[in-house]
Structure formats: C-alpha cells, structure tokens
C-alpha cells in the first residue's frame, strides 16, 4: 500500500515539475546561445572645409558644414561636424601679398573707370554690365585678404578717374584697360605659388579677356 502511495506521489511531483518548466523557461531557453549586445555607436569629428573661389564651398564662395561619419548602431550623422571658417592654413609670402595688392588695385581702377563712364554717359551697355562684374572681382579678391588674415586695402581709385570726352573714346579706353588687366595677371601668376591665388587670378584674367573685352569689342561698332 505504501509503495503504491509513494509511486503516486512521485508521478504527481514529476507532472508538476514538467508543467513548471513549460511555463517558466530556463536562461538557455530564454536567451539561446547568443549574448545580448550593449555596444554604443560613435561619431568621428566633422572636418572643416574652408571656402575659396568658384564652386568651392566655405565662407569664401563655398559650403562649410563639416559632417560626422556614422559608426555602430548608435552613431549619428553630423554628430560633431563643425562650421568651417573659410580661412586657409597657408600663410602668404611677401611676394604673394604684393601680388594680391596689385590685383585688387587693378580691379579698383577698372571699377572706378566704368563708374566714371556711366556717370557721364548714363547706363550704356556693356559698361553697366561690366561694372557689376568688377564689383564681384573686388569682392573675390577682398575675400582672399580676409581668408589669409590680412586687412583689405583701401580703394585708392574711388572718385579719382575722369571719363573720356566721348563715348567712342570711352570704348577705346575700356578696351585698353581690359588688355592691360589681362597682361598684369600674366605677370602676377608668375609671382604666386598658392593654389587659391593661382585659381583666382586665372579666373579673373579669363573674365577680362573672354567676357569684358569680348563685350566691349561687340558693342564698339
């Protein structure tokens, strides 16, 4: 009788243990063989991308937002990107500074000449177009001074240029001015080694030859 009672009790205990195991799984059942990850993503610092001239980004004529890179599950874009200052790391040589000074004074002269012509003869094409370009040229060169930590020279030609007596003479004077401007850049390009100055001088020389001079010769008929 006792043997039957113990056998029955053992069967009941076995059934209860099996039922409990089915309801509350072991750690191995709950998590399997793989561990739970707890790593965090990181970001790399964004690089400053200073602006120069043309399509470059920066405070110069470009876009300066640095961007962090995505790393790991928690990494975030733009996490540590910094706003670029547009400043160049290079320090200009004395020769390059002199070349930059000559360039901006030449553009000051050109602007003052066109302003004097317009003041005397009115909004005559292409002078009214070219004077706007000269303003842009001055701005581009002034930015080079600022980007290299230099003071922008004062305009030594403002209000000091007298317009020619006739419109025909004005065309001739302007044509010669643009030729002289292009020739000056030929000289200045030999005096600089910095890529940013070489690029700017080349673009300004091209504007004088391929745009301003071409327009003046087209209208001077």
BAMIDO-756588 format. One record per atom (N, C-alpha, C, O): residue number from 0; atom name; x, z, y. Coordinates in steps of 0.2 Angstrom, whole numbers, plus 5000, padded with zeros to 4 digits. Layout:
BEGIN
  zati  gugu  east    up  north
   NUM    CA     X     Z      Y
...
***
This chain:
BEGIN
  zati  gugu  east    up  north
     0     N  5004  5000   4994
     0    CA  5000  5000   5000
     0     C  5004  5000   5006
     0     O  5003  4996   5011
     1     N  5009  5004   5006
     1    CA  5014  5005   5012
     1     C  5018  4998   5013
     1     O  5019  4996   5018
     2     N  5020  4995   5007
     2    CA  5023  4989   5008
     2     C  5019  4983   5011
     2     O  5022  4980   5015
     3     N  5013  4983   5009
     3    CA  5008  4978   5012
     3     C  5008  4980   5020
     3     O  5007  4975   5024
     4     N  5007  4986   5021
     4    CA  5006  4988   5029
     4     C  5012  4986   5033
     4     O  5012  4984   5038
     5     N  5019  4987   5030
     5    CA  5025  4985   5034
     5     C  5025  4978   5034
     5     O  5027  4975   5039
     6     N  5023  4974   5029
     6    CA  5023  4967   5029
     6     C  5019  4964   5035
     6     O  5020  4959   5039
     7     N  5013  4967   5035
     7    CA  5008  4965   5040
     7     C  5010  4967   5047
     7     O  5010  4963   5052
     8     N  5014  4973   5048
     8    CA  5016  4974   5055
     8     C  5022  4970   5057
     8     O  5022  4967   5063
     9     N  5026  4968   5052
     9    CA  5032  4963   5053
     9     C  5029  4956   5055
     9     O  5032  4953   5060
    10     N  5024  4954   5052
    10    CA  5021  4947   5054
    10     C  5018  4948   5061
    10     O  5019  4943   5065
    11     N  5015  4953   5063
    11    CA  5012  4954   5070
    11     C  5018  4954   5075
    11     O  5017  4950   5080
    12     N  5023  4957   5074
    12    CA  5029  4958   5078
    12     C  5032  4951   5079
    12     O  5033  4949   5085
    13     N  5033  4947   5074
    13    CA  5035  4940   5074
    13     C  5031  4936   5078
    13     O  5034  4932   5082
    14     N  5024  4936   5077
    14    CA  5020  4932   5081
    14     C  5020  4934   5089
    14     O  5020  4929   5093
    15     N  5021  4940   5090
    15    CA  5021  4942   5097
    15     C  5028  4940   5101
    15     O  5028  4937   5106
    16     N  5033  4940   5097
    16    CA  5040  4938   5099
    16     C  5040  4930   5101
    16     O  5042  4928   5106
    17     N  5037  4926   5096
    17    CA  5036  4919   5097
    17     C  5032  4917   5103
    17     O  5034  4913   5107
    18     N  5026  4921   5104
    18    CA  5022  4920   5109
    18     C  5025  4921   5116
    18     O  5025  4917   5121
    19     N  5029  4927   5116
    19    CA  5033  4928   5122
    19     C  5038  4923   5124
    19     O  5039  4922   5130
    20     N  5042  4921   5119
    20    CA  5047  4916   5120
    20     C  5044  4909   5123
    20     O  5047  4906   5127
    21     N  5038  4908   5121
    21    CA  5035  4902   5123
    21     C  5033  4902   5130
    21     O  5033  4897   5134
    22     N  5031  4908   5132
    22    CA  5028  4909   5139
    22     C  5034  4910   5144
    22     O  5034  4907   5149
    23     N  5039  4914   5142
    23    CA  5045  4915   5147
    23     C  5051  4912   5144
    23     O  5054  4915   5139
    24     N  5053  4906   5146
    24    CA  5059  4903   5143
    24     C  5065  4907   5145
    24     O  5066  4910   5150
    25     N  5070  4906   5140
    25    CA  5077  4909   5142
    25     C  5080  4905   5147
    25     O  5078  4900   5150
    26     N  5086  4908   5150
    26    CA  5090  4904   5155
    26     C  5092  4897   5153
    26     O  5092  4893   5157
    27     N  5094  4897   5147
    27    CA  5096  4890   5145
    27     C  5090  4885   5145
    27     O  5091  4879   5147
    28     N  5084  4887   5143
    28    CA  5079  4883   5144
    28     C  5077  4881   5151
    28     O  5075  4876   5153
    29     N  5078  4886   5155
    29    CA  5075  4886   5162
    29     C  5080  4881   5166
    29     O  5078  4877   5170
    30     N  5087  4881   5165
    30    CA  5091  4878   5169
    30     C  5095  4872   5165
    30     O  5099  4868   5168
    31     N  5094  4872   5159
    31    CA  5098  4867   5155
    31     C  5105  4868   5155
    31     O  5108  4874   5157
    32     N  5109  4863   5154
    32    CA  5117  4864   5154
    32     C  5120  4863   5160
    32     O  5126  4864   5161
    33     N  5116  4860   5165
    33    CA  5119  4858   5172
    33     C  5118  4864   5176
    33     O  5113  4867   5177
    34     N  5124  4865   5180
    34    CA  5123  4870   5185
    34     C  5120  4868   5192
    34     O  5119  4862   5193
    35     N  5118  4872   5196
    35    CA  5114  4871   5202
    35     C  5119  4870   5208
    35     O  5124  4874   5209
    36     N  5119  4864   5211
    36    CA  5124  4863   5216
    36     C  5123  4867   5223
    36     O  5117  4868   5224
    37     N  5128  4869   5226
    37    CA  5127  4873   5233
    37     C  5132  4870   5238
    37     O  5133  4874   5243
    38     N  5134  4864   5237
    38    CA  5139  4862   5242
    38     C  5135  4860   5249
    38     O  5130  4858   5249
    39     N  5139  4860   5254
    39    CA  5136  4858   5261
    39     C  5140  4852   5263
    39     O  5146  4851   5262
    40     N  5136  4848   5267
    40    CA  5139  4842   5270
    40     C  5143  4843   5276
    40     O  5142  4848   5279
    41     N  5148  4839   5277
    41    CA  5152  4840   5283
    41     C  5152  4834   5287
    41     O  5151  4828   5285
    42     N  5154  4834   5294
    42    CA  5154  4828   5298
    42     C  5162  4828   5301
    42     O  5165  4833   5302
    43     N  5164  4822   5302
    43    CA  5170  4820   5305
    43     C  5169  4819   5312
    43     O  5164  4817   5314
    44     N  5174  4821   5316
    44    CA  5173  4820   5323
    44     C  5172  4813   5325
    44     O  5176  4809   5322
    45     N  5168  4812   5330
    45    CA  5167  4805   5333
    45     C  5173  4803   5337
    45     O  5176  4808   5341
    46     N  5175  4797   5337
    46    CA  5181  4795   5341
    46     C  5179  4793   5348
    46     O  5174  4790   5349
    47     N  5183  4795   5353
    47    CA  5181  4792   5360
    47     C  5183  4785   5360
    47     O  5189  4783   5358
    48     N  5179  4781   5363
    48    CA  5180  4774   5363
    48     C  5180  4772   5370
    48     O  5175  4769   5373
    49     N  5185  4772   5374
    49    CA  5186  4771   5381
    49     C  5184  4764   5383
    49     O  5186  4759   5379
    50     N  5181  4763   5389
    50    CA  5179  4756   5391
    50     C  5184  4752   5394
    50     O  5188  4755   5397
    51     N  5184  4746   5394
    51    CA  5188  4742   5398
    51     C  5184  4737   5401
    51     O  5179  4738   5405
    52     N  5186  4730   5401
    52    CA  5183  4725   5404
    52     C  5179  4720   5399
    52     O  5182  4720   5393
    53     N  5174  4717   5401
    53    CA  5171  4712   5397
    53     C  5166  4716   5392
    53     O  5162  4720   5394
    54     N  5166  4714   5386
    54    CA  5162  4716   5381
    54     C  5163  4723   5379
    54     O  5160  4726   5375
    55     N  5169  4726   5381
    55    CA  5171  4732   5378
    55     C  5166  4738   5381
    55     O  5164  4738   5386
    56     N  5165  4741   5377
    56    CA  5161  4747   5379
    56     C  5166  4752   5383
    56     O  5172  4751   5383
    57     N  5163  4757   5386
    57    CA  5166  4763   5389
    57     C  5163  4763   5396
    57     O  5159  4760   5398
    58     N  5166  4768   5400
    58    CA  5164  4769   5407
    58     C  5166  4763   5411
    58     O  5164  4762   5416
    59     N  5171  4760   5408
    59    CA  5174  4754   5411
    59     C  5168  4749   5411
    59     O  5164  4749   5416
    60     N  5168  4743   5406
    60    CA  5162  4739   5406
    60     C  5159  4740   5399
    60     O  5157  4735   5396
    61     N  5159  4746   5396
    61    CA  5158  4746   5389
    61     C  5154  4752   5387
    61     O  5151  4755   5391
    62     N  5153  4753   5380
    62    CA  5149  4759   5377
    62     C  5154  4764   5375
    62     O  5158  4762   5371
    63     N  5152  4770   5376
    63    CA  5157  4775   5375
    63     C  5155  4780   5370
    63     O  5159  4785   5368
    64     N  5149  4780   5366
    64    CA  5147  4785   5362
    64     C  5151  4785   5355
    64     O  5150  4781   5351
    65     N  5154  4791   5354
    65    CA  5158  4792   5348
    65     C  5152  4793   5342
    65     O  5147  4796   5344
    66     N  5154  4792   5336
    66    CA  5149  4793   5331
    66     C  5153  4797   5325
    66     O  5158  4795   5322
    67     N  5150  4803   5323
    67    CA  5152  4806   5317
    67     C  5150  4802   5311
    67     O  5145  4799   5311
    68     N  5154  4803   5305
    68    CA  5153  4800   5299
    68     C  5149  4804   5294
    68     O  5150  4811   5294
    69     N  5145  4802   5290
    69    CA  5141  4806   5285
    69     C  5145  4808   5279
    69     O  5149  4803   5276
    70     N  5145  4814   5277
    70    CA  5149  4816   5272
    70     C  5145  4821   5268
    70     O  5142  4826   5271
    71     N  5143  4820   5261
    71    CA  5140  4825   5257
    71     C  5132  4825   5259
    71     O  5130  4821   5263
    72     N  5129  4829   5255
    72    CA  5121  4829   5256
    72     C  5119  4832   5263
    72     O  5114  4830   5265
    73     N  5123  4836   5265
    73    CA  5121  4839   5272
    73     C  5124  4836   5278
    73     O  5123  4839   5283
    74     N  5128  4831   5277
    74    CA  5131  4828   5283
    74     C  5126  4825   5288
    74     O  5121  4822   5286
    75     N  5128  4825   5294
    75    CA  5123  4822   5299
    75     C  5127  4817   5303
    75     O  5133  4818   5305
    76     N  5123  4811   5305
    76    CA  5126  4806   5309
    76     C  5127  4809   5316
    76     O  5123  4813   5318
    77     N  5132  4807   5320
    77    CA  5133  4809   5327
    77     C  5134  4816   5328
    77     O  5133  4819   5333
    78     N  5136  4819   5322
    78    CA  5137  4827   5322
    78     C  5142  4829   5327
    78     O  5140  4834   5331
    79     N  5147  4826   5328
    79    CA  5152  4828   5333
    79     C  5155  4822   5337
    79     O  5160  4823   5340
    80     N  5151  4817   5338
    80    CA  5153  4812   5342
    80     C  5153  4814   5350
    80     O  5149  4818   5352
    81     N  5158  4812   5353
    81    CA  5159  4814   5360
    81     C  5159  4808   5365
    81     O  5160  4802   5362
    82     N  5157  4809   5371
    82    CA  5156  4803   5376
    82     C  5163  4802   5378
    82     O  5167  4806   5381
    83     N  5165  4795   5377
    83    CA  5171  4793   5380
    83     C  5172  4793   5387
    83     O  5167  4793   5391
    84     N  5178  4794   5390
    84    CA  5179  4795   5397
    84     C  5180  4788   5400
    84     O  5180  4787   5406
    85     N  5182  4783   5396
    85    CA  5184  4776   5398
    85     C  5191  4776   5401
    85     O  5194  4771   5403
    86     N  5195  4782   5400
    86    CA  5202  4782   5403
    86     C  5206  4779   5397
    86     O  5205  4780   5391
    87     N  5212  4776   5399
    87    CA  5217  4773   5395
    87     C  5222  4778   5394
    87     O  5224  4782   5398
    88     N  5225  4778   5388
    88    CA  5230  4783   5386
    88     C  5237  4781   5389
    88     O  5241  4785   5391
    89     N  5237  4774   5391
    89    CA  5244  4772   5393
    89     C  5245  4774   5401
    89     O  5240  4774   5404
    90     N  5251  4775   5403
    90    CA  5252  4776   5410
    90     C  5256  4769   5412
    90     O  5260  4767   5409
    91     N  5253  4767   5418
    91    CA  5255  4761   5420
    91     C  5263  4761   5423
    91     O  5264  4766   5426
    92     N  5267  4756   5422
    92    CA  5273  4756   5425
    92     C  5272  4755   5433
    92     O  5267  4753   5435
    93     N  5278  4756   5436
    93    CA  5278  4755   5443
    93     C  5276  4748   5445
    93     O  5273  4746   5450
    94     N  5279  4743   5441
    94    CA  5278  4736   5442
    94     C  5271  4734   5441
    94     O  5268  4730   5444
    95     N  5268  4737   5436
    95    CA  5261  4735   5434
    95     C  5256  4738   5440
    95     O  5251  4735   5442
    96     N  5258  4744   5443
    96    CA  5254  4747   5448
    96     C  5255  4742   5454
    96     O  5250  4741   5458
    97     N  5261  4739   5456
    97    CA  5261  4735   5461
    97     C  5257  4728   5460
    97     O  5254  4726   5465
    98     N  5257  4726   5454
    98    CA  5254  4720   5452
    98     C  5246  4721   5453
    98     O  5243  4717   5456
    99     N  5244  4727   5451
    99    CA  5237  4729   5452
    99     C  5235  4729   5459
    99     O  5229  4727   5461
   100     N  5239  4732   5463
   100    CA  5238  4732   5470
   100     C  5238  4725   5474
   100     O  5233  4724   5478
   101     N  5242  4721   5472
   101    CA  5242  4714   5474
   101     C  5235  4710   5472
   101     O  5232  4707   5476
   102     N  5233  4712   5466
   102    CA  5227  4708   5464
   102     C  5221  4711   5467
   102     O  5217  4706   5470
   103     N  5220  4717   5469
   103    CA  5214  4719   5472
   103     C  5214  4717   5479
   103     O  5209  4716   5482
   104     N  5220  4717   5483
   104    CA  5221  4715   5490
   104     C  5219  4708   5490
   104     O  5216  4705   5495
   105     N  5221  4704   5485
   105    CA  5219  4697   5485
   105     C  5212  4696   5484
   105     O  5209  4691   5488
   106     N  5208  4700   5480
   106    CA  5201  4699   5480
   106     C  5198  4702   5486
   106     O  5192  4700   5488
   107     N  5201  4707   5489
   107    CA  5198  4709   5496
   107     C  5198  4704   5501
   107     O  5193  4702   5504
   108     N  5204  4700   5501
   108    CA  5204  4694   5505
   108     C  5199  4689   5504
   108     O  5196  4686   5509
   109     N  5198  4687   5498
   109    CA  5193  4682   5496
   109     C  5186  4684   5498
   109     O  5183  4680   5501
   110     N  5185  4691   5497
   110    CA  5178  4693   5498
   110     C  5177  4693   5506
   110     O  5172  4691   5508
   111     N  5182  4695   5510
   111    CA  5181  4695   5517
   111     C  5181  4688   5520
   111     O  5177  4687   5525
   112     N  5184  4683   5517
   112    CA  5184  4676   5519
   112     C  5177  4674   5518
   112     O  5174  4671   5523
   113     N  5174  4675   5512
   113    CA  5167  4672   5511
   113     C  5162  4676   5515
   113     O  5157  4673   5517
   114     N  5163  4682   5516
   114    CA  5158  4686   5521
   114     C  5159  4683   5528
   114     O  5153  4683   5531
   115     N  5165  4681   5530
   115    CA  5165  4679   5537
   115     C  5162  4672   5537
   115     O  5159  4670   5542
   116     N  5163  4668   5532
   116    CA  5159  4661   5532
   116     C  5152  4662   5532
   116     O  5148  4658   5536
   117     N  5149  4666   5528
   117    CA  5142  4667   5528
   117     C  5139  4670   5534
   117     O  5134  4668   5537
   118     N  5143  4675   5538
   118    CA  5141  4677   5544
   118     C  5140  4672   5549
   118     O  5136  4672   5554
   119     N  5145  4667   5549
   119    CA  5145  4662   5554
   119     C  5140  4656   5552
   119     O  5136  4653   5557
   120     N  5139  4654   5546
   120    CA  5135  4648   5544
   120     C  5129  4650   5540
   120     O  5125  4645   5539
   121     N  5128  4656   5539
   121    CA  5122  4658   5535
   121     C  5123  4657   5528
   121     O  5128  4656   5525
   122     N  5117  4658   5524
   122    CA  5118  4658   5517
   122     C  5119  4652   5514
   122     O  5114  4649   5511
   123     N  5125  4649   5514
   123    CA  5126  4642   5512
   123     C  5129  4643   5505
   123     O  5133  4647   5503
   124     N  5127  4638   5501
   124    CA  5129  4638   5494
   124     C  5136  4633   5494
   124     O  5136  4629   5498
   125     N  5140  4635   5490
   125    CA  5140  4640   5485
   125     C  5143  4647   5487
   125     O  5144  4652   5483
   126     N  5145  4648   5494
   126    CA  5148  4654   5496
   126     C  5144  4660   5495
   126     O  5147  4665   5494
   127     N  5137  4659   5495
   127    CA  5133  4665   5494
   127     C  5133  4667   5487
   127     O  5132  4673   5486
   128     N  5134  4663   5483
   128    CA  5135  4665   5475
   128     C  5142  4668   5474
   128     O  5143  4673   5471
   129     N  5147  4664   5477
   129    CA  5154  4667   5476
   129     C  5156  4673   5479
   129     O  5159  4677   5476
   130     N  5153  4675   5484
   130    CA  5154  4682   5487
   130     C  5152  4687   5483
   130     O  5154  4693   5482
   131     N  5146  4686   5479
   131    CA  5144  4691   5474
   131     C  5149  4692   5468
   131     O  5150  4697   5466
   132     N  5152  4686   5466
   132    CA  5157  4687   5461
   132     C  5163  4690   5463
   132     O  5166  4694   5460
   133     N  5165  4689   5470
   133    CA  5171  4693   5472
   133     C  5169  4701   5473
   133     O  5174  4705   5471
   134     N  5163  4702   5474
   134    CA  5161  4710   5474
   134     C  5162  4712   5467
   134     O  5165  4718   5466
   135     N  5161  4708   5462
   135    CA  5162  4710   5455
   135     C  5169  4711   5453
   135     O  5171  4715   5449
   136     N  5173  4706   5455
   136    CA  5180  4706   5454
   136     C  5183  4712   5457
   136     O  5188  4716   5454
   137     N  5181  4714   5463
   137    CA  5184  4720   5466
   137     C  5182  4726   5462
   137     O  5186  4731   5461
   138     N  5176  4727   5459
   138    CA  5174  4732   5455
   138     C  5178  4733   5449
   138     O  5180  4738   5447
   139     N  5179  4727   5446
   139    CA  5183  4727   5440
   139     C  5190  4730   5441
   139     O  5192  4734   5437
   140     N  5193  4727   5446
   140    CA  5200  4730   5447
   140     C  5200  4737   5450
   140     O  5204  4741   5448
   141     N  5195  4739   5453
   141    CA  5195  4746   5456
   141     C  5194  4751   5449
   141     O  5197  4756   5449
   142     N  5190  4748   5444
   142    CA  5189  4752   5438
   142     C  5196  4753   5435
   142     O  5197  4758   5432
   143     N  5200  4748   5435
   143    CA  5207  4749   5432
   143     C  5211  4754   5435
   143     O  5214  4758   5432
   144     N  5211  4755   5442
   144    CA  5214  4760   5445
   144     C  5211  4767   5443
   144     O  5215  4772   5441
   145     N  5205  4768   5443
   145    CA  5201  4774   5441
   145     C  5203  4776   5434
   145     O  5204  4782   5432
   146     N  5203  4771   5429
   146    CA  5204  4772   5422
   146     C  5211  4775   5421
   146     O  5212  4778   5416
   147     N  5216  4773   5425
   147    CA  5223  4775   5424
   147     C  5224  4781   5429
   147     O  5230  4782   5430
   148     N  5219  4784   5432
   148    CA  5221  4790   5436
   148     C  5224  4788   5443
   148     O  5227  4793   5445
   149     N  5223  4782   5445
   149    CA  5225  4780   5452
   149     C  5220  4780   5457
   149     O  5214  4778   5455
   150     N  5222  4781   5463
   150    CA  5217  4780   5469
   150     C  5216  4773   5470
   150     O  5221  4769   5470
   151     N  5210  4771   5471
   151    CA  5208  4764   5473
   151     C  5211  4763   5480
   151     O  5209  4766   5485
   152     N  5215  4758   5481
   152    CA  5217  4756   5488
   152     C  5212  4754   5493
   152     O  5207  4751   5491
   153     N  5213  4756   5499
   153    CA  5208  4754   5504
   153     C  5208  4746   5505
   153     O  5213  4743   5504
   154     N  5202  4744   5507
   154    CA  5201  4737   5509
   154     C  5205  4735   5515
   154     O  5202  4737   5521
   155     N  5211  4732   5515
   155    CA  5214  4730   5521
   155     C  5212  4724   5525
   155     O  5215  4722   5530
   156     N  5207  4720   5522
   156    CA  5205  4714   5525
   156     C  5198  4714   5527
   156     O  5195  4710   5531
   157     N  5194  4720   5526
   157    CA  5187  4720   5529
   157     C  5186  4719   5536
   157     O  5189  4723   5540
   158     N  5182  4714   5538
   158    CA  5181  4713   5545
   158     C  5187  4710   5549
   158     O  5187  4710   5555
   159     N  5192  4708   5545
   159    CA  5198  4705   5549
   159     C  5199  4698   5548
   159     O  5204  4695   5550
   160     N  5195  4694   5545
   160    CA  5195  4687   5543
   160     C  5191  4683   5548
   160     O  5185  4685   5549
   161     N  5193  4678   5551
   161    CA  5189  4674   5556
   161     C  5187  4668   5552
   161     O  5191  4664   5549
   162     N  5181  4666   5552
   162    CA  5179  4660   5549
   162     C  5181  4654   5552
   162     O  5182  4654   5558
   163     N  5182  4648   5548
   163    CA  5184  4642   5551
   163     C  5179  4639   5556
   163     O  5174  4642   5556
   164     N  5181  4635   5560
   164    CA  5177  4632   5566
   164     C  5171  4628   5563
   164     O  5166  4628   5566
   165     N  5172  4624   5558
   165    CA  5167  4620   5555
   165     C  5166  4622   5547
   165     O  5170  4625   5544
   166     N  5160  4620   5545
   166    CA  5158  4621   5538
   166     C  5163  4617   5533
   166     O  5165  4619   5528
   167     N  5165  4611   5536
   167    CA  5170  4607   5532
   167     C  5176  4610   5531
   167     O  5179  4610   5526
   168     N  5179  4613   5537
   168    CA  5185  4617   5536
   168     C  5184  4623   5532
   168     O  5189  4625   5529
   169     N  5178  4626   5532
   169    CA  5177  4632   5528
   169     C  5178  4630   5521
   169     O  5181  4634   5517
   170     N  5175  4624   5519
   170    CA  5176  4622   5512
   170     C  5183  4621   5510
   170     O  5186  4623   5505
   171     N  5187  4618   5514
   171    CA  5194  4617   5513
   171     C  5198  4623   5512
   171     O  5202  4624   5508
   172     N  5196  4628   5517
   172    CA  5200  4635   5517
   172     C  5198  4638   5510
   172     O  5203  4641   5507
   173     N  5192  4638   5508
   173    CA  5190  4642   5502
   173     C  5193  4638   5496
   173     O  5195  4642   5491
   174     N  5193  4632   5496
   174    CA  5197  4628   5490
   174     C  5204  4631   5490
   174     O  5206  4632   5484
   175     N  5207  4631   5495
   175    CA  5214  4633   5495
   175     C  5215  4640   5493
   175     O  5220  4642   5490
   176     N  5210  4644   5495
   176    CA  5210  4651   5494
   176     C  5210  4652   5486
   176     O  5214  4656   5483
   177     N  5205  4649   5483
   177    CA  5205  4649   5476
   177     C  5211  4647   5472
   177     O  5213  4650   5467
   178     N  5214  4642   5474
   178    CA  5220  4639   5471
   178     C  5226  4644   5472
   178     O  5229  4646   5467
   179     N  5226  4647   5478
   179    CA  5231  4652   5479
   179     C  5230  4659   5475
   179     O  5235  4662   5472
   180     N  5224  4660   5474
   180    CA  5222  4666   5470
   180     C  5224  4665   5462
   180     O  5227  4669   5459
   181     N  5223  4659   5460
   181    CA  5225  4657   5453
   181     C  5232  4657   5452
   181     O  5235  4660   5447
   182     N  5236  4655   5457
   182    CA  5243  4655   5457
   182     C  5246  4662   5457
   182     O  5251  4663   5454
   183     N  5243  4666   5461
   183    CA  5245  4673   5461
   183     C  5244  4676   5454
   183     O  5249  4680   5452
   184     N  5239  4675   5451
   184    CA  5238  4678   5444
   184     C  5243  4675   5439
   184     O  5245  4679   5435
   185     N  5245  4669   5440
   185    CA  5251  4667   5436
   185     C  5257  4671   5437
   185     O  5260  4673   5432
   186     N  5258  4673   5443
   186    CA  5264  4677   5444
   186     C  5263  4685   5442
   186     O  5267  4688   5438
   187     N  5257  4687   5443
   187    CA  5256  4694   5441
   187     C  5256  4695   5433
   187     O  5257  4700   5431
   188     N  5253  4690   5430
   188    CA  5253  4691   5422
   188     C  5260  4691   5419
   188     O  5261  4694   5414
   189     N  5265  4689   5423
   189    CA  5272  4690   5420
   189     C  5275  4697   5422
   189     O  5280  4698   5419
   190     N  5271  4700   5426
   190    CA  5274  4707   5428
   190     C  5271  4713   5424
   190     O  5273  4718   5425
   191     N  5265  4711   5420
   191    CA  5262  4717   5417
   191     C  5263  4716   5409
   191     O  5263  4710   5407
   192     N  5263  4721   5406
   192    CA  5263  4721   5398
   192     C  5257  4725   5395
   192     O  5256  4724   5389
   193     N  5253  4728   5399
   193    CA  5247  4732   5396
   193     C  5242  4727   5395
   193     O  5240  4723   5399
   194     N  5239  4728   5389
   194    CA  5234  4723   5386
   194     C  5228  4723   5391
   194     O  5225  4717   5392
   195     N  5226  4729   5393
   195    CA  5220  4729   5398
   195     C  5221  4725   5404
   195     O  5216  4721   5406
   196     N  5227  4725   5407
   196    CA  5228  4722   5413
   196     C  5229  4714   5412
   196     O  5227  4710   5416
   197     N  5232  4713   5406
   197    CA  5233  4706   5405
   197     C  5226  4702   5404
   197     O  5225  4697   5406
   198     N  5222  4706   5400
   198    CA  5215  4703   5399
   198     C  5211  4702   5406
   198     O  5208  4697   5407
   199     N  5211  4707   5410
   199    CA  5208  4707   5416
   199     C  5210  4702   5421
   199     O  5206  4698   5424
   200     N  5217  4701   5422
   200    CA  5220  4696   5426
   200     C  5218  4689   5423
   200     O  5217  4685   5427
   201     N  5218  4688   5417
   201    CA  5217  4682   5414
   201     C  5210  4680   5415
   201     O  5208  4674   5417
   202     N  5205  4684   5415
   202    CA  5198  4683   5416
   202     C  5197  4681   5423
   202     O  5193  4677   5425
   203     N  5200  4685   5428
   203    CA  5199  4684   5435
   203     C  5202  4677   5437
   203     O  5199  4674   5441
   204     N  5208  4675   5434
   204    CA  5211  4669   5436
   204     C  5206  4663   5433
   204     O  5205  4658   5436
   205     N  5203  4664   5427
   205    CA  5199  4659   5424
   205     C  5193  4658   5429
   205     O  5190  4653   5430
   206     N  5190  4664   5432
   206    CA  5184  4663   5436
   206     C  5186  4659   5442
   206     O  5182  4656   5445
   207     N  5192  4660   5445
   207    CA  5194  4657   5451
   207     C  5194  4649   5450
   207     O  5192  4645   5453
   208     N  5197  4647   5444
   208    CA  5198  4640   5443
   208     C  5192  4637   5440
   208     O  5190  4631   5442
   209     N  5189  4640   5435
   209    CA  5184  4637   5431
   209     C  5177  4638   5434
   209     O  5172  4634   5433
   210     N  5176  4643   5439
   210    CA  5169  4644   5442
   210     C  5170  4643   5449
   210     O  5166  4638   5452
   211     N  5173  4647   5453
   211    CA  5173  4646   5460
   211     C  5176  4639   5463
   211     O  5173  4636   5467
   212     N  5182  4637   5460
   212    CA  5185  4631   5463
   212     C  5180  4625   5461
   212     O  5179  4621   5465
   213     N  5177  4625   5455
   213    CA  5173  4620   5452
   213     C  5167  4620   5457
   213     O  5165  4614   5458
   214     N  5164  4625   5459
   214    CA  5158  4625   5463
   214     C  5159  4623   5470
   214     O  5156  4619   5472
   215     N  5165  4625   5473
   215    CA  5167  4623   5479
   215     C  5168  4615   5479
   215     O  5166  4612   5484
   216     N  5171  4612   5475
   216    CA  5173  4605   5474
   216     C  5166  4601   5473
   216     O  5165  4596   5476
   217     N  5161  4604   5469
   217    CA  5155  4601   5468
   217     C  5151  4600   5475
   217     O  5148  4595   5476
   218     N  5151  4606   5479
   218    CA  5147  4606   5485
   218     C  5150  4603   5491
   218     O  5147  4601   5495
   219     N  5157  4602   5490
   219    CA  5160  4599   5496
   219     C  5160  4591   5495
   219     O  5166  4588   5494
   220     N  5155  4588   5497
   220    CA  5154  4581   5496
   220     C  5151  4578   5503
   220     O  5150  4572   5503
***
